Amino acid sequence: MSTYEKSLVHIPNDNYFELYHLEPSLPDVSVWDYGYSYLVIRVCRETGLLACISRVFGAHAMDIIVMAAYVIREGNAMDGIDDWQSDG
C-alpha cells in the first residue's frame, strides 16, 4: 500500500465517535457465528461465482475460492494458509 493509499484509510478514534455522536460497534457478529470461509463460500454460491469458477476450473474451484478468501482476510502472502484452513 502506497503512502497515498495509507493516507486515505480512516481509523476512527474516540474524538470521531464523540463528534458524530456514535457508539463504537463490534464487527458483524454473524462472521463470528458462521466463520469467514463459510460466509465467503455462501456469497460465491449466491452470486453465481462458484458455478462460474467450477465450470472453468472444475474440482479446483473450491481451493481457488478458499485461497482468495485467505488473501482477502490475511494479506497478500500465502504463508500460513495450511494452518488457516485447518482452524475451521
Summary of the structure (lengths in Angstrom):
residues: 88
radius of gyration: 17.4
end to end distance: 29.0
largest distance: 51.9
contacts: 167
relative contact order: 0.09
helix: 70%
strand: 0%
